[in-house]
Amino acid sequence: MSPQNLNAICRKNSNNPHLKYWQNILLVKQKDNCYTTENSISEIAFNLNFNDSSYFTKYFKRYVGITPKSFREM
Protein backbone atom coordinates (compact mmCIF):
# COMPACT_ATOMS: atom_id res chain seq x y z
CA MET A 1 0.00 0.00 0.00
CA SER A 2 1.35 3.39 -0.87
CA PRO A 3 1.66 6.16 1.74
CA GLN A 4 -0.91 8.20 -0.18
CA ASN A 5 -3.48 5.39 -0.05
CA LEU A 6 -2.81 4.82 3.64
CA ASN A 7 -3.26 8.53 4.36
CA ALA A 8 -6.49 8.59 2.35
CA ILE A 9 -7.93 5.64 4.28
CA CYS A 10 -6.93 7.09 7.66
CA ARG A 11 -8.30 10.52 6.79
CA LYS A 12 -11.56 8.96 5.63
CA ASN A 13 -12.00 6.95 8.84
CA SER A 14 -10.53 9.26 11.46
CA ASN A 15 -10.00 12.66 9.81
CA ASN A 16 -6.28 12.34 10.60
CA PRO A 17 -3.26 11.41 8.50
CA HIS A 18 -1.82 7.98 9.26
CA LEU A 19 0.99 9.29 11.49
CA LYS A 20 -1.46 11.13 13.74
CA TYR A 21 -3.73 8.07 13.73
CA TRP A 22 -0.91 5.80 14.99
CA GLN A 23 0.24 8.40 17.52
CA ASN A 24 -3.26 8.43 18.98
CA ILE A 25 -3.30 4.64 19.24
CA LEU A 26 0.12 4.67 20.91
CA LEU A 27 -1.02 7.31 23.41
CA VAL A 28 -4.08 5.24 24.33
CA LYS A 29 -1.82 2.24 24.97
CA GLN A 30 0.57 4.36 27.01
CA LYS A 31 -2.21 5.78 29.16
CA ASP A 32 -3.77 2.36 29.60
CA ASN A 33 -0.47 0.84 30.72
CA CYS A 34 0.16 3.67 33.18
CA TYR A 35 -3.32 3.38 34.60
CA THR A 36 -3.89 -0.38 34.71
CA THR A 37 -0.50 -1.98 35.40
CA GLU A 38 1.92 -1.91 38.28
CA ASN A 39 4.89 -1.97 35.87
CA SER A 40 7.51 0.71 36.27
CA ILE A 41 7.67 3.52 33.72
CA SER A 42 10.83 1.91 32.32
CA GLU A 43 9.03 -1.42 31.85
CA ILE A 44 6.12 0.28 30.13
CA ALA A 45 8.53 2.12 27.82
CA PHE A 46 10.30 -1.13 26.96
CA ASN A 47 7.00 -2.97 26.35
CA LEU A 48 5.94 -0.23 23.92
CA ASN A 49 9.27 -0.48 22.04
CA PHE A 50 10.82 2.73 23.32
CA ASN A 51 14.59 2.26 23.55
CA ASP A 52 14.92 4.81 26.33
CA SER A 53 12.54 5.53 29.19
CA SER A 54 13.50 9.22 29.16
CA TYR A 55 12.40 9.47 25.52
CA PHE A 56 9.15 7.74 26.47
CA THR A 57 8.61 10.31 29.23
CA LYS A 58 9.32 13.22 26.85
CA TYR A 59 7.00 11.75 24.20
CA PHE A 60 4.22 11.20 26.74
CA LYS A 61 4.57 14.69 28.19
CA ARG A 62 4.58 16.32 24.74
CA TYR A 63 1.21 14.81 23.81
CA VAL A 64 -0.51 14.44 27.19
CA GLY A 65 0.87 17.49 28.97
CA ILE A 66 2.14 15.70 32.07
CA THR A 67 4.68 12.98 32.77
CA PRO A 68 3.64 9.33 32.97
CA LYS A 69 4.42 9.34 36.68
CA SER A 70 2.11 12.34 37.26
CA PHE A 71 -0.56 10.72 35.11
CA ARG A 72 -0.35 7.55 37.17
CA GLU A 73 -0.65 9.51 40.45
CA MET A 74 -3.85 11.27 39.33
Biopython code that builds the backbone (N, CA, C, O; Angstrom):
import numpy as np
from Bio.PDB.StructureBuilder import StructureBuilder

atoms = [
    (1, "MET", "N", (0.850, -1.171, 0.000)),
    (1, "MET", "CA", (0.000, 0.000, 0.000)),
    (1, "MET", "C", (0.896, 1.235, 0.000)),
    (1, "MET", "O", (1.888, 1.297, 0.727)),
    (2, "SER", "N", (0.548, 2.174, -0.791)),
    (2, "SER", "CA", (1.353, 3.395, -0.869)),
    (2, "SER", "C", (1.018, 4.316, 0.307)),
    (2, "SER", "O", (-0.063, 4.219, 0.887)),
    (3, "PRO", "N", (1.940, 5.201, 0.654)),
    (3, "PRO", "CA", (1.660, 6.158, 1.737)),
    (3, "PRO", "C", (0.436, 7.026, 1.447)),
    (3, "PRO", "O", (-0.317, 7.372, 2.357)),
    (4, "GLN", "N", (0.245, 7.373, 0.183)),
    (4, "GLN", "CA", (-0.906, 8.204, -0.177)),
    (4, "GLN", "C", (-2.221, 7.462, 0.077)),
    (4, "GLN", "O", (-3.178, 8.040, 0.592)),
    (5, "ASN", "N", (-2.259, 6.173, -0.291)),
    (5, "ASN", "CA", (-3.481, 5.386, -0.046)),
    (5, "ASN", "C", (-3.727, 5.217, 1.445)),
    (5, "ASN", "O", (-4.865, 5.317, 1.904)),
    (6, "LEU", "N", (-2.669, 4.962, 2.201)),
    (6, "LEU", "CA", (-2.806, 4.818, 3.640)),
    (6, "LEU", "C", (-3.326, 6.103, 4.262)),
    (6, "LEU", "O", (-4.220, 6.063, 5.107)),
    (7, "ASN", "N", (-2.779, 7.242, 3.857)),
    (7, "ASN", "CA", (-3.262, 8.528, 4.360)),
    (7, "ASN", "C", (-4.719, 8.753, 4.008)),
    (7, "ASN", "O", (-5.490, 9.240, 4.836)),
    (8, "ALA", "N", (-5.108, 8.402, 2.779)),
    (8, "ALA", "CA", (-6.489, 8.594, 2.347)),
    (8, "ALA", "C", (-7.443, 7.758, 3.192)),
    (8, "ALA", "O", (-8.503, 8.242, 3.590)),
    (9, "ILE", "N", (-7.077, 6.511, 3.469)),
    (9, "ILE", "CA", (-7.928, 5.640, 4.283)),
    (9, "ILE", "C", (-8.038, 6.173, 5.709)),
    (9, "ILE", "O", (-9.131, 6.221, 6.274)),
    (10, "CYS", "N", (-6.908, 6.571, 6.290)),
    (10, "CYS", "CA", (-6.931, 7.092, 7.664)),
    (10, "CYS", "C", (-7.715, 8.386, 7.753)),
    (10, "CYS", "O", (-8.475, 8.588, 8.700)),
    (11, "ARG", "N", (-7.540, 9.266, 6.777)),
    (11, "ARG", "CA", (-8.300, 10.518, 6.793)),
    (11, "ARG", "C", (-9.798, 10.263, 6.651)),
    (11, "ARG", "O", (-10.613, 10.941, 7.276)),
    (12, "LYS", "N", (-10.152, 9.282, 5.827)),
    (12, "LYS", "CA", (-11.561, 8.960, 5.627)),
    (12, "LYS", "C", (-12.193, 8.431, 6.914)),
    (12, "LYS", "O", (-13.331, 8.771, 7.239)),
    (13, "ASN", "N", (-11.446, 7.595, 7.647)),
    (13, "ASN", "CA", (-12.004, 6.953, 8.836)),
    (13, "ASN", "C", (-11.814, 7.743, 10.120)),
    (13, "ASN", "O", (-12.612, 7.602, 11.048)),
    (14, "SER", "N", (-10.783, 8.569, 10.198)),
    (14, "SER", "CA", (-10.527, 9.259, 11.460)),
    (14, "SER", "C", (-10.255, 10.754, 11.310)),
    (14, "SER", "O", (-10.005, 11.441, 12.301)),
    (15, "ASN", "N", (-10.301, 11.250, 10.101)),
    (15, "ASN", "CA", (-10.004, 12.662, 9.809)),
    (15, "ASN", "C", (-8.585, 13.063, 10.187)),
    (15, "ASN", "O", (-8.306, 14.245, 10.391)),
    (16, "ASN", "N", (-7.685, 12.082, 10.283)),
    (16, "ASN", "CA", (-6.283, 12.342, 10.601)),
    (16, "ASN", "C", (-5.389, 11.610, 9.616)),
    (16, "ASN", "O", (-5.754, 10.540, 9.129)),
    (17, "PRO", "N", (-4.214, 12.174, 9.312)),
    (17, "PRO", "CA", (-3.258, 11.411, 8.501)),
    (17, "PRO", "C", (-2.776, 10.203, 9.291)),
    (17, "PRO", "O", (-2.958, 10.141, 10.507)),
    (18, "HIS", "N", (-2.165, 9.245, 8.607)),
    (18, "HIS", "CA", (-1.817, 7.982, 9.263)),
    (18, "HIS", "C", (-0.866, 8.159, 10.439)),
    (18, "HIS", "O", (-0.982, 7.431, 11.424)),
    (19, "LEU", "N", (0.069, 9.100, 10.369)),
    (19, "LEU", "CA", (0.990, 9.291, 11.487)),
    (19, "LEU", "C", (0.237, 9.725, 12.738)),
    (19, "LEU", "O", (0.485, 9.199, 13.823)),
    (20, "LYS", "N", (-0.661, 10.658, 12.602)),
    (20, "LYS", "CA", (-1.461, 11.128, 13.740)),
    (20, "LYS", "C", (-2.360, 9.997, 14.265)),
    (20, "LYS", "O", (-2.554, 9.857, 15.472)),
    (21, "TYR", "N", (-2.897, 9.207, 13.354)),
    (21, "TYR", "CA", (-3.734, 8.067, 13.731)),
    (21, "TYR", "C", (-2.955, 7.104, 14.620)),
    (21, "TYR", "O", (-3.455, 6.690, 15.666)),
    (22, "TRP", "N", (-1.729, 6.739, 14.215)),
    (22, "TRP", "CA", (-0.914, 5.800, 14.992)),
    (22, "TRP", "C", (-0.417, 6.433, 16.284)),
    (22, "TRP", "O", (-0.276, 5.740, 17.291)),
    (23, "GLN", "N", (-0.151, 7.731, 16.276)),
    (23, "GLN", "CA", (0.243, 8.404, 17.516)),
    (23, "GLN", "C", (-0.886, 8.325, 18.532)),
    (23, "GLN", "O", (-0.640, 8.100, 19.717)),
    (24, "ASN", "N", (-2.112, 8.506, 18.082)),
    (24, "ASN", "CA", (-3.264, 8.427, 18.981)),
    (24, "ASN", "C", (-3.410, 7.024, 19.567)),
    (24, "ASN", "O", (-3.691, 6.873, 20.757)),
    (25, "ILE", "N", (-3.223, 6.011, 18.745)),
    (25, "ILE", "CA", (-3.299, 4.637, 19.242)),
    (25, "ILE", "C", (-2.204, 4.384, 20.273)),
    (25, "ILE", "O", (-2.455, 3.778, 21.314)),
    (26, "LEU", "N", (-0.993, 4.846, 19.983)),
    (26, "LEU", "CA", (0.116, 4.668, 20.914)),
    (26, "LEU", "C", (-0.151, 5.386, 22.231)),
    (26, "LEU", "O", (0.152, 4.848, 23.297)),
    (27, "LEU", "N", (-0.705, 6.575, 22.176)),
    (27, "LEU", "CA", (-1.018, 7.305, 23.407)),
    (27, "LEU", "C", (-2.077, 6.588, 24.238)),
    (27, "LEU", "O", (-1.992, 6.573, 25.466)),
    (28, "VAL", "N", (-3.053, 6.005, 23.595)),
    (28, "VAL", "CA", (-4.076, 5.242, 24.326)),
    (28, "VAL", "C", (-3.427, 4.063, 25.035)),
    (28, "VAL", "O", (-3.741, 3.788, 26.193)),
    (29, "LYS", "N", (-2.521, 3.361, 24.350)),
    (29, "LYS", "CA", (-1.825, 2.235, 24.970)),
    (29, "LYS", "C", (-0.952, 2.703, 26.128)),
    (29, "LYS", "O", (-0.891, 2.049, 27.169)),
    (30, "GLN", "N", (-0.276, 3.834, 25.947)),
    (30, "GLN", "CA", (0.569, 4.356, 27.015)),
    (30, "GLN", "C", (-0.259, 4.696, 28.244)),
    (30, "GLN", "O", (0.096, 4.315, 29.360)),
    (31, "LYS", "N", (-1.348, 5.401, 28.047)),
    (31, "LYS", "CA", (-2.209, 5.779, 29.164)),
    (31, "LYS", "C", (-2.779, 4.542, 29.855)),
    (31, "LYS", "O", (-2.823, 4.463, 31.083)),
    (32, "ASP", "N", (-3.210, 3.589, 29.050)),
    (32, "ASP", "CA", (-3.774, 2.360, 29.597)),
    (32, "ASP", "C", (-2.746, 1.624, 30.452)),
    (32, "ASP", "O", (-3.065, 1.154, 31.544)),
    (33, "ASN", "N", (-1.526, 1.525, 29.960)),
    (33, "ASN", "CA", (-0.474, 0.843, 30.717)),
    (33, "ASN", "C", (-0.141, 1.585, 32.007)),
    (33, "ASN", "O", (0.097, 0.955, 33.038)),
    (34, "CYS", "N", (-0.121, 2.895, 31.962)),
    (34, "CYS", "CA", (0.161, 3.669, 33.175)),
    (34, "CYS", "C", (-0.953, 3.514, 34.203)),
    (34, "CYS", "O", (-0.702, 3.487, 35.408)),
    (35, "TYR", "N", (-2.160, 3.413, 33.724)),
    (35, "TYR", "CA", (-3.322, 3.378, 34.605)),
    (35, "TYR", "C", (-3.614, 1.979, 35.149)),
    (35, "TYR", "O", (-4.018, 1.836, 36.303)),
    (36, "THR", "N", (-3.413, 0.948, 34.326)),
    (36, "THR", "CA", (-3.891, -0.375, 34.706)),
    (36, "THR", "C", (-2.815, -1.350, 35.168)),
    (36, "THR", "O", (-3.150, -2.410, 35.697)),
    (37, "THR", "N", (-1.548, -1.033, 34.991)),
    (37, "THR", "CA", (-0.501, -1.976, 35.400)),
    (37, "THR", "C", (0.315, -1.416, 36.544)),
    (37, "THR", "O", (0.314, -0.212, 36.804)),
    (38, "GLU", "N", (0.997, -2.293, 37.209)),
    (38, "GLU", "CA", (1.917, -1.906, 38.279)),
    (38, "GLU", "C", (3.353, -1.836, 37.764)),
    (38, "GLU", "O", (4.279, -1.607, 38.543)),
    (39, "ASN", "N", (3.547, -2.033, 36.444)),
    (39, "ASN", "CA", (4.887, -1.972, 35.870)),
    (39, "ASN", "C", (5.495, -0.597, 36.074)),
    (39, "ASN", "O", (4.791, 0.410, 36.148)),
    (40, "SER", "N", (6.817, -0.577, 36.162)),
    (40, "SER", "CA", (7.511, 0.709, 36.265)),
    (40, "SER", "C", (7.406, 1.436, 34.930)),
    (40, "SER", "O", (7.075, 0.834, 33.908)),
    (41, "ILE", "N", (7.688, 2.717, 34.948)),
    (41, "ILE", "CA", (7.668, 3.515, 33.723)),
    (41, "ILE", "C", (8.676, 2.959, 32.723)),
    (41, "ILE", "O", (8.406, 2.939, 31.522)),
    (42, "SER", "N", (9.818, 2.512, 33.198)),
    (42, "SER", "CA", (10.830, 1.914, 32.316)),
    (42, "SER", "C", (10.311, 0.638, 31.656)),
    (42, "SER", "O", (10.557, 0.408, 30.472)),
    (43, "GLU", "N", (9.601, -0.184, 32.411)),
    (43, "GLU", "CA", (9.026, -1.416, 31.848)),
    (43, "GLU", "C", (7.955, -1.109, 30.807)),
    (43, "GLU", "O", (7.879, -1.769, 29.771)),
    (44, "ILE", "N", (7.143, -0.121, 31.084)),
    (44, "ILE", "CA", (6.118, 0.285, 30.126)),
    (44, "ILE", "C", (6.778, 0.778, 28.841)),
    (44, "ILE", "O", (6.362, 0.412, 27.742)),
    (45, "ALA", "N", (7.802, 1.603, 28.986)),
    (45, "ALA", "CA", (8.530, 2.118, 27.820)),
    (45, "ALA", "C", (9.098, 0.969, 26.994)),
    (45, "ALA", "O", (8.966, 0.957, 25.770)),
    (46, "PHE", "N", (9.722, 0.014, 27.653)),
    (46, "PHE", "CA", (10.303, -1.131, 26.957)),
    (46, "PHE", "C", (9.223, -1.956, 26.259)),
    (46, "PHE", "O", (9.411, -2.376, 25.117)),
    (47, "ASN", "N", (8.098, -2.192, 26.930)),
    (47, "ASN", "CA", (7.002, -2.971, 26.354)),
    (47, "ASN", "C", (6.379, -2.300, 25.133)),
    (47, "ASN", "O", (5.818, -2.973, 24.269)),
    (48, "LEU", "N", (6.480, -0.968, 25.064)),
    (48, "LEU", "CA", (5.938, -0.226, 23.925)),
    (48, "LEU", "C", (7.022, 0.103, 22.899)),
    (48, "LEU", "O", (6.835, 0.960, 22.035)),
    (49, "ASN", "N", (8.163, -0.590, 23.007)),
    (49, "ASN", "CA", (9.272, -0.476, 22.044)),
    (49, "ASN", "C", (9.979, 0.873, 22.036)),
    (49, "ASN", "O", (10.513, 1.289, 21.007)),
    (50, "PHE", "N", (9.987, 1.552, 23.169)),
    (50, "PHE", "CA", (10.823, 2.735, 23.319)),
    (50, "PHE", "C", (12.180, 2.253, 23.810)),
    (50, "PHE", "O", (12.257, 1.486, 24.770)),
    (51, "ASN", "N", (13.246, 2.695, 23.162)),
    (51, "ASN", "CA", (14.586, 2.265, 23.546)),
    (51, "ASN", "C", (15.060, 2.912, 24.837)),
    (51, "ASN", "O", (15.959, 2.398, 25.503)),
    (52, "ASP", "N", (14.462, 4.031, 25.186)),
    (52, "ASP", "CA", (14.921, 4.805, 26.331)),
    (52, "ASP", "C", (13.707, 5.319, 27.100)),
    (52, "ASP", "O", (12.803, 5.917, 26.517)),
    (53, "SER", "N", (13.693, 5.086, 28.393)),
    (53, "SER", "CA", (12.542, 5.530, 29.187)),
    (53, "SER", "C", (12.440, 7.050, 29.255)),
    (53, "SER", "O", (11.343, 7.588, 29.408)),
    (54, "SER", "N", (13.571, 7.751, 29.143)),
    (54, "SER", "CA", (13.498, 9.217, 29.162)),
    (54, "SER", "C", (12.833, 9.735, 27.889)),
    (54, "SER", "O", (12.101, 10.724, 27.930)),
    (55, "TYR", "N", (13.083, 9.076, 26.762)),
    (55, "TYR", "CA", (12.402, 9.469, 25.522)),
    (55, "TYR", "C", (10.902, 9.183, 25.639)),
    (55, "TYR", "O", (10.080, 9.980, 25.186)),
    (56, "PHE", "N", (10.554, 8.065, 26.236)),
    (56, "PHE", "CA", (9.146, 7.742, 26.467)),
    (56, "PHE", "C", (8.482, 8.836, 27.302)),
    (56, "PHE", "O", (7.377, 9.280, 26.990)),
    (57, "THR", "N", (9.159, 9.265, 28.357)),
    (57, "THR", "CA", (8.612, 10.311, 29.225)),
    (57, "THR", "C", (8.429, 11.612, 28.458)),
    (57, "THR", "O", (7.400, 12.272, 28.598)),
    (58, "LYS", "N", (9.426, 11.993, 27.640)),
    (58, "LYS", "CA", (9.319, 13.224, 26.845)),
    (58, "LYS", "C", (8.176, 13.128, 25.841)),
    (58, "LYS", "O", (7.416, 14.079, 25.661)),
    (59, "TYR", "N", (8.061, 11.970, 25.186)),
    (59, "TYR", "CA", (7.002, 11.755, 24.205)),
    (59, "TYR", "C", (5.632, 11.858, 24.881)),
    (59, "TYR", "O", (4.740, 12.544, 24.382)),
    (60, "PHE", "N", (5.474, 11.189, 25.995)),
    (60, "PHE", "CA", (4.221, 11.200, 26.736)),
    (60, "PHE", "C", (3.855, 12.616, 27.160)),
    (60, "PHE", "O", (2.715, 13.050, 26.993)),
    (61, "LYS", "N", (4.831, 13.332, 27.711)),
    (61, "LYS", "CA", (4.571, 14.687, 28.194)),
    (61, "LYS", "C", (4.220, 15.634, 27.049)),
    (61, "LYS", "O", (3.382, 16.520, 27.214)),
    (62, "ARG", "N", (4.855, 15.453, 25.890)),
    (62, "ARG", "CA", (4.576, 16.318, 24.740)),
    (62, "ARG", "C", (3.118, 16.209, 24.315)),
    (62, "ARG", "O", (2.500, 17.219, 23.979)),
    (63, "TYR", "N", (2.563, 15.016, 24.323)),
    (63, "TYR", "CA", (1.210, 14.814, 23.814)),
    (63, "TYR", "C", (0.127, 14.811, 24.881)),
    (63, "TYR", "O", (-1.033, 15.096, 24.583)),
    (64, "VAL", "N", (0.486, 14.492, 26.122)),
    (64, "VAL", "CA", (-0.515, 14.437, 27.185)),
    (64, "VAL", "C", (-0.458, 15.690, 28.056)),
    (64, "VAL", "O", (-1.475, 16.121, 28.600)),
    (65, "GLY", "N", (0.729, 16.268, 28.185)),
    (65, "GLY", "CA", (0.865, 17.494, 28.972)),
    (65, "GLY", "C", (1.470, 17.281, 30.339)),
    (65, "GLY", "O", (1.888, 18.238, 30.991)),
    (66, "ILE", "N", (1.522, 16.040, 30.781)),
    (66, "ILE", "CA", (2.139, 15.702, 32.068)),
    (66, "ILE", "C", (2.982, 14.435, 31.883)),
    (66, "ILE", "O", (2.851, 13.728, 30.884)),
    (67, "THR", "N", (3.834, 14.169, 32.846)),
    (67, "THR", "CA", (4.675, 12.980, 32.766)),
    (67, "THR", "C", (3.864, 11.718, 33.071)),
    (67, "THR", "O", (2.804, 11.801, 33.691)),
    (68, "PRO", "N", (4.350, 10.558, 32.643)),
    (68, "PRO", "CA", (3.636, 9.326, 32.966)),
    (68, "PRO", "C", (3.481, 9.109, 34.463)),
    (68, "PRO", "O", (2.453, 8.604, 34.915)),
    (69, "LYS", "N", (4.488, 9.486, 35.231)),
    (69, "LYS", "CA", (4.417, 9.337, 36.682)),
    (69, "LYS", "C", (3.292, 10.206, 37.255)),
    (69, "LYS", "O", (2.526, 9.743, 38.100)),
    (70, "SER", "N", (3.188, 11.453, 36.806)),
    (70, "SER", "CA", (2.114, 12.336, 37.264)),
    (70, "SER", "C", (0.758, 11.819, 36.825)),
    (70, "SER", "O", (-0.215, 11.899, 37.575)),
    (71, "PHE", "N", (0.689, 11.290, 35.614)),
    (71, "PHE", "CA", (-0.556, 10.717, 35.106)),
    (71, "PHE", "C", (-0.994, 9.545, 35.979)),
    (71, "PHE", "O", (-2.172, 9.409, 36.311)),
    (72, "ARG", "N", (-0.055, 8.722, 36.338)),
    (72, "ARG", "CA", (-0.348, 7.553, 37.170)),
    (72, "ARG", "C", (-0.841, 7.973, 38.554)),
    (72, "ARG", "O", (-1.717, 7.320, 39.121)),
    (73, "GLU", "N", (-0.289, 9.052, 39.099)),
    (73, "GLU", "CA", (-0.647, 9.506, 40.449)),
    (73, "GLU", "C", (-2.022, 10.157, 40.492)),
    (73, "GLU", "O", (-2.621, 10.251, 41.563)),
    (74, "MET", "N", (-2.536, 10.612, 39.347)),
    (74, "MET", "CA", (-3.848, 11.272, 39.330)),
    (74, "MET", "C", (-4.932, 10.333, 39.610)),
    (74, "MET", "O", (-6.099, 10.727, 39.633)),
]
sb = StructureBuilder()
sb.init_structure("model")
sb.init_model(0)
sb.init_chain("A")
sb.init_seg("    ")
for serial, (resi, resn, name, xyz) in enumerate(atoms, 1):
    if name == "N":
        sb.init_residue(resn, " ", resi, " ")
    sb.init_atom(name, np.array(xyz, "f"), 0.0, 1.0, " ", f" {name:<3s}", serial, name[0])
structure = sb.get_structure()
